[in-house]
Amino acid sequence: MTSRQAPTVRIRKVTEPSEPVTGSTDALADSAPSGSSDEDRSALASTVPPPPLRSPVMSPIPPVPAIPIFRADVVSPAELLSARLPDGYRVVQLAHEGQWSDVWQAIDEDGHPVAVKLARSRTPDIASRFVTEARALASLTHRSIVRLHAHGATADQRPFLALEWLEGPSLARTLEERGAGLPPVDAIRLLIPIANALLLAHDRGLVHGDLRAEHVILVPLPNDRLLPKLIDFAGALRIPAPAPKLASTEPSRPSPPSERSGPDGDPAVDVQAFAALVFHAIMGRPPFQPESQRTAREVPRSGLSERDAVLWRILAQGLAPPQVKRRQSLHDFAKALAQWADLRGVEADVTGSSILPRWSGSPPAPHRGPPRGG
């Protein structure tokens, strides 16, 4: 029996995937079995993938130290205002920005909301307007006139007024959002309380002087009612007291100097402005163009006469320039409007009060002197 030669077995170390392969392709070719040709060796070397690249060893990045952030305390205008106001007021928010003053919603020391009207500057003219408004409101108590709570100056000597806070839009904003005017009956029901408030001011010797839709606030009441409120008496003027009648034999005396500098107030100005306010509420637009574009005797044309000629005649008389209708009082004009509405079945104004009793009697006695406290 012939003995068989055991085959020669070569053990080749297989590198792990994670262990990099060292050496060249020639070394790999040398690991081929014996008896292989040069072509087989080169083919084996070409089929073996190249060794993976070793990533450079990187040292760990140290954590970046936290940089402290410095933020300046943001102080709101309301907080600045609170620091300037007298003790007891806490500002909530800015309610209205005006040309020479701003109105802030605030809370008084009793927890009630108030409107703080603050001057933007400390000029004598602005201070005079605040004094005028404070004196006017102090002498007027009417449900359709905004109430004055307090007045004074801030720590930086800016005048301010603490007024009744009114929740509701202005008549101008209401008409703008509506996009049209109100029915004539509704407009008169809405504005008769404003006529009552103006008549009280005239009785106390004051003319509002700046009556317009922006200065009428509509405060909602229960049962879908409204309470119109008149604001902004900063331009109020005094009505001069009539000169006393003297006997023909008594010599005339020189009139005493006026207690208030500036022009005298003319009630006819408020009559025309109130007629324009009624027109605006009915037609949805003011009756006159800007002051620089209209003449003194201009009376607006409208389609109101086609719907109700009687109402248009009443309004046309009220819209006439003050120098033309000196004899027409606010009492006469408002009474004509109330009677027109009464003939059309209107019994009460927008507040629920009767529309006629205030106008059924004779006009009030003319003003005899300056109001108390003025």
Secondary structure, 3 states (H helix, E strand, C coil): CCCCCCCCCCCCCCCCCCCCCCCCHHHHHHCCCCCCCHHHHHHHHHHCCCCCCCCCCCCCCCCCCCCCCCCCCCCCHHHHHHHHCCCCCEEEEEEEECCCEEEEEEECCCCCEEEEEEECCCCHHHHHHHHHHHHHHHCCCCCCECCEEEEEECCCCCEEEEEECCCCCEHHHHHHHHCCCCCHHHHHHHHHHHHHHHHHHHHCCEECCCCCHHHEEEEEECCCEEEEEECCCCCCEECCCCCCCCCCCCCCCCCCCCCCCCCCCCHHHHHHHHHHHHHHHHHCCCCCCCHHHCCCCCCCCCCHHHHCHHHHHHHHHHHCCCCCCCCCCHHHHHHHHHHHHHCCCCCECCCCCECCHHHHCCCCCCCCCCCCCC
